[in-house]
Amino acid sequence: MTDPIATTRQGTVRGFERRALLYFRGIPYARPPVGDLRFRAPEPPEPWEGVRDATEYGPNSLQSSIASDIPLPPQPRRPMSEDCLYLNVVTPGLSGSRPVMVWIHGGGFTTGSGADFAGRQLAERGVVVVAMNYRLGALGSLALPALADRKGRFTNFGLRDQIAALRWVHDNIASFGGDPDNVTIFGESAGGLSVGSLLGSPEAKGLFHRAIPQSGAGHQARPADEALSASEQFCELLGVRPDDPAALRAASPEAILEVSDAMEVSAGPAPMRARKPPAMAHTPVIDGQCLLALPIEGLRRGHGSAVPVMAGWTADEWSLFEPMWENGPPSADELQSHFDEFGPPRPMHRAYLDARAARGDSTAPGDVWSAALADWMFRVPADRLLEANATAGRPTYGYVFTWESPVEGLGACHSLDVLFVTGTYTLAPDFAGSGPAADALARTMMDAWVAFATTGDPSTPSLHWPRFETDTRPIMVLGEQCYPTTNYREAERRAWDGVIP
């Protein structure tokens, strides 16, 4: 068996074949962002002579190792390095012109790796799958004017890494059997937020043609002044001046990682701090170049990409984070005050209690507050994104993932959907569940994701998926049964009018 060989603009790479698919790993899409290139926008990779081995993953981005009690599929420990800007390709063949699906990993912009994404079962359905690393933590998001390059770029290094990877896909994917004019970006959690940011970014315009943000949309980006203040605090903790780029570039990776992690625990607006759920200190920055406005506003104003969108959330997003509440669930009185933190007294509290009681859902304060935080962080931003894209007349599709984990109390929690989109639920049956219904759901979701990447419509021969419209808001329920519904939990959605733009 001859190893597959592909030619990129920088040089030739050798991959390997397994189960009728071709794999290429650890391909550089930018120069290593080290030394003088730390805290710089990515630069094109340098060419090489001969044939480069592309059978091993590149190093993970510098990050902490976070322990979890959730029985997720085990991931091997991989080396970490600032030299991390590599991507991986899985393809059915080097000839032809197939749809391309580019995965952007999640992890709160502080953890994760493109190597953790299993693209095999999607590629078996006839698409080329690409997964990338990008800079995380402060290395990806520090925002200091003193770091500005000749083009005035001083932040969003991680987001610009993603754009550089998409530019590599545009320039090279034809050599891997992919169609550079049919590229879908998709990602979950911070990956979904990245997709939302790319939708609103003028720098990413034209580099992709469809988008699937999962449990993340277009409402997470820091204003430049807030990012500057946080970056100055980072410098203070690191022991360097914010106007001294040389000292920042000379600091040890270990020190940068330690301070970057410390910054993570102090982020988040008041309702997030109330019960100490996870907050993100390293989200993209509204810098006036890569992002001209909050991503959802950029999308509404036409700053970014006008493409078909499929967006959704899980029904119980916040259950995964409840163990991180330091003081346990709120009391009834605390629940009311937490809702009031979103603004002047309003009927939000009562809307949730009444709607949940009418459905027979729990009205315990902790359950109500968990549902509200899930809506605030995930569900309502996704709805706003669907509304904006549909209002502009573009093909738009929504979903809610309702399959419940067998782990008591988790329900349809954050990240569970990824195991079904990739078909890897079988590797974590204690977390994801198993059986014929799970098998059917995974097939349905993988077929729909590939259909959307192929045509811009997730409908398949076995499932008609209605387009999202702003009057009845039809979305697809993905669970033990898959079916369309309209005006999903409408009372709770309306409670956020005037709170979430």
Protein Blocks (a to p, Z undefined) as FASTA:
>chain_A
ZZdddddfkbccddddeehiacdehiafbdcdehjlgoiacddddddehjddffbccddd
dddddddfbdcdddddddddfblcccddddfbfgdjddddddddehehpgccfklpcfkl
mmmnopacddddddehjllmgccfklpcfkopaghklmmmmmmmmmmmmmmmmmnopafk
lccdddehjlmmmmmmmmmpmklgopacbdcdehiafkbccdfklmmmmmmmmmmmnopa
fklmklmmmpcfklmmmmmmmmmmmgccfklmmnopacdfkbccdehlmpmbdfklmmmn
opmccddddddddfklmlmmmmmpmnlpadfklmmmmmmmnoccdfklmmmmmmmmmnop
afbfklmmmmmmmmmmmmmmmmmmmmmmmmnopacdddddfbdcfbghklpaehklmmmm
nopmmmmmmlnogcjklmmmmmmmmmmmmmmmmnopabdfklccddddfklopacdddfb
dcddehihkllmmmmgokaZZ
